[in-house]
Amino acid sequence: CAITPWNFPIAMITRKAAPALAAGCSFVVKPSDETPLSAFAVVELAYQAGIPKDLLQVVLGESPEQVGNLFTSHPLIKKISFTGSTRVGSILMAQAAKGIKRTSMELGGNAPFIVFDDADIDAAVQGAMASKFRNAGQTCVCANRFYVHSKVYDEFVAKFDQAVQQLKIGNGLDEGVTIGPVVSLNAKNNIQALINRAIEQGAAPVTPTQELNGLFIQPVVLKDVKHSMDIVQQEIFGPVAPVMKFDTDEELIEMANETIYGLASYFYSQNIHRVWNIAEALEYGIVGMNDGLISTEVAPFGGVKQSGIGREGAKEGIDEYMDIKYLCFGGK
């Protein structure tokens, strides 16, 4: 079974259900209450493609906790896959432990985006835009905090902010719109509170910000950010980019790894020796080297530390739904 989130509601289901079905398992999914229609639509398409209804089911409930309790305790369910917060993932793992059920957890993130002094700055800006602002910053692998070498800090911030100002906010169905709303008023309030706290703690918007109506938030780049600020330590899940300076590789690695999370990370450098040294030093399940778009179905997707366990995609994704059996055949 699976519990999936509201962002990328179809992809979150298919990346779990497809390997499960391919491995020979039946599958039950509980989608987010905020995006249930996408789940019913994609499952209906699966039925039309010939997948038996008994093998693929969607369930909703007034109480997510009740569904979670059922999934983690029912004897017919052998495996639970969850994408969501670390807090909820921890609860589900504890419940599943009573029945020694297998779990896959894709949980919270706090992805660093690093720009070294030998980076191609224009390429780094392009990668930062793709990583930070797609889906209005509402993905688990979005860049959450930016570390830029002091030698190129001013150049990167200026070019980055210039690119951010070109984003057009509005209805995604309107021509030319490049960034849409956040998912809810609660999400907007949380993001705005992080921005306000960062400014109170000494951060400065590179360009003046303005409050927008509805669920829209103006994309913003923050400079003069300190590593200890709340906006660096917490997952933003919105179109806000806090940018900090660093001077040495050792200092950078210490700050980048100083988090309970370990899902995605990014860095830009043209020094091949540094590329592999940094890639090995970063404590993350996914590392984007000179690339801001890292998700692909042909590579194993998942994190370390409190960003979860297990992988989705590639061969590793189907292995999550299979048991290894050793057969020893003796005699003549």
N, C-alpha and C positions, 0 to 999 in steps of 0.2 A: 504494500500500500504506500501511498505518498500523500504528503500535505504540501501544497504549493502556494507561492506568494502571488501578489497582484501584479508585480512588474514582469513583463514578458510572460503572460499567463498561458499562452499556447506552448511556447518553447519549454517552459518549466515542466509541463505535463509530458510532452513528447520525449524529452531527453531522459525521462525516468521510465515512462511506459514502454517505449520502443525496445530498449534492451531487455526489460522484464519479459515482454511478450516473446521476443526472439529467443530468450533462454528457456521458454516453455512455462512461464508462470502466468497465472491469472493476476489481474491488477485492479485495485480500487484506489481512486484518487479523491481527496477532498481539496477543492480549489479554494482560493481566498473568497470570502464573502463579498469582497469589493469587485471581483471580476468573475462571477460564476458563469455568465453567458458564453464566454470564450471556451470554457471547459466543456459545456454541453455541445457547442458547435463542433469542436475538434473531435469529440467522441462520436458524434453523429456521423462525421465524415469517415471515421474508422469503421463504423458499422456498414456504411455504404461501400467501403472498400473490401468488405468481407470478413472483418474480425467479429467473431460471435459475441453477442451481448453478454453472455455469461462470463466472458474472459476479461471484459473491460467495463468498469462501472464508475459512475460519479455519485458521490454522496455529499449532501449539505446538511448542516444542523444549526439549530439556534444557539447551541453552545459548542464552540470549538474545543473546549476542555473535555466535553463529553465524547466527542469524536476521537480526540487524542487518546483518552483513556481506553476506548474500545479498540482502537488500532493497536495499542501497545499491550493489551491484555488478551485479545481473542486468540484462542489456540490455533485457528486455521491460518492466521497471519504469521508468516515466517520472517518477514523483513519489512522495515519501515524506512522510507526515504523522506527527508525533510529539508526544505530550503526556507530559511527565515532567520530569526534573531538567535543569537547565542543563548540568551536567557531561556527561550522556549525550547531550543534544541537540547539544552541541559536537562530540562524537565522530562522531555520525551525519552532521552537516553536512560534516565534514572527509572522511569516507568517500564521501559522495555527490558531493563536488566533483570526484572523479576522473572521474566520468562526466557531469559538468555536469548533474546531476539537479535538478529543482525540489524544494524542501523547504518545508514549513510546520512551524513549531516553536512550541509553546505550553509554556513552560518555567517556571522558578521564579518566585516572587513574594515581595514583602515589603511588603504593602499598608499604608499609613498610614490611620488613621481619625482625623479632625480635628474638634474641637469648638470653635468660636469663642465669644467671650463674648456674642454676640448670638443664639446658637442657641436653639432650643426644646429644652431639656434633656430633657424627657420623650420627645420624638420621637427625640432623639439616642440615648438609652438603648435605646429600642425598636429602632432601626436597628443599634446596636452588638450587641445580642443576636442579631439575625438574621444579621449579617455574621460575627460571631466564632464562634458556637457551633453553627451548623448542621453536621450530619455530624461532630460532636465537634471542630470546627475543622480538619477534614481536607479543605479545598478550596483550590485554587490562588489563589482570589480572597478568601479569608478575611482579615479585618482582622488584621494581625500586630502592629502597634504603635499605641498610642493617644496622640495629642497633644491636650491640653486646655488652654484658656486659663486662666491662673492665677486669674482672677476667678471662674471657675465650676468650678474643679478639684475642690474639696471636695464641692460639690453633685453633680457628675456621678459622682464615685467612689462616694459614698454610695448614690446611686440605682442605679448600675450594679451594685454589689456586692449590693444588696438583690434585684435581679432575678436575678442569677446564683445566689443562694442558693435561689431557687424552682425551679431546674432539678432534675428527678428523674432520677437515674442508674439505668440498668438495661437489661434486655432490651427491644429496640425492639418486640417483639411483645406486651409487657405493657402493659395500659391505664395511661395517665397518665405513662409514661416519656417524657422529652423529650430525653435525651442518652444515647448509647450508648458502646461501647468504642472504643478506637483499634485500628488494623488488626493490630498485631503486638506481641510483647514487645520487639522491638528498637526499635520506634517509641516505646513507653511509656518505655523506659529513656532514650532520647535526649531526650524531652520532660522527664522528671523531672530529668535532668542539667542542662538549661537552667534549670529552676526553681531547683535547688539552687545553681547558679553565680550566678544573679541575686541570691538571698538573701545569698550570701557577699559579693557586690559591693555590698550595701547596700539592695537592694529589700526590701519588706516585704509579706507577704500581708495583704490588708485584713481577712480573717477567717482563723482558724486552719485549716491544711490537714491532711488525713489521708491516709495511704496506703491505697489500695483494692486488693482482691484482683483477680486475673485481669488483663484488659486495660483496666480502667476507671481513669480519672484524674479526680480531683475538679476540677471547673472552678474556676479561681482568678483573682482580680483582684490584680495587684501594683501597689503605689504606691511612691513615692520612687524611681522608675526613672530612670536616666540614659541619654542617647542612645548613649553609648559601650558599653553593656553588651552581652554576647553575645546575650541574649534579644531585643534590639532589632535587632541586625545580622544575625541568622540567621532563616531561615524556621522557625517553630515547628511548624506542622501539628498542632496540638493545642489543647485547651480552656484556654488560658492567655492572659490579657489584661494586658500591661504598660502602665501609664499614666504619661505624662510631662507636665510643665508647659511652656507657652511663653507669651511675653509680646507679641511683635510678629509681624505677618504675614511680615515679611522673615526673621525667625529661623525661623519655622515652615516656610516654603518651602525654605530651605536644608537643614533637617533632613529634611524629607519627601523631597526629591530626592537626598539623599546616600546612594545605594544603586546597585548595579549593575543592580537590577531595575526594571521599569516596566510591570507588568501592570495591577493595579487600585489604586484609591485612593478614599477617601470623605471627605466633610466636611459639616458642618452649620453653616449660617448663614442668617439671615433678611434680610441686607443684599444686595440684588440686585446692586449694583455689586461688592461683594466676591465674590459667587458666581461671576461671570464672570471676574473678575481671577484668582482662585485656580484656577478650572478651567483657564484657559489656562496658568497658571504651573506646574501639576503635570505632571511628565514621566512620564505614564502613558497606556497605550492605552485605559484605561477609567476614567471618573471618575463616582462616584456622588454627586450633589448632593442632600442631604437625603433620601437613600434608602440603605438597607443591603442591598438585594437588587437586583443589577444585571444578572444573567444573563438573557438572553432570546434566543430563536432568530431574532428579526427584526432584531437589531442585530449589527454586526460585533464579534466577540470576539477579542481578542488584545493583545499587549503590545509594548513598545519596549525598547530597550537589550538586556540579556541575558535578558529575559523572552520573547524569541522574535521570529519574523517571520511574516507572513501573518495571515489572519483566518479565523474560522469563523462561520457564520451570515450572514444577509442576502444581498444580491447579491454582496458581496465573497467570501462563502464558496464560491459556485459558480465565481467567477472564478479561484480557486486551481487548478481542475481544467480550465481551458480555455486555449488558446493564441490569441493575436490573429493573424489572417492578413489581410494587405493584398492585395487583388486589383485589379489595374489592367488594365482591358479596353480595348484600343485598336482602331483600324481602323474600317471602316464596317460 
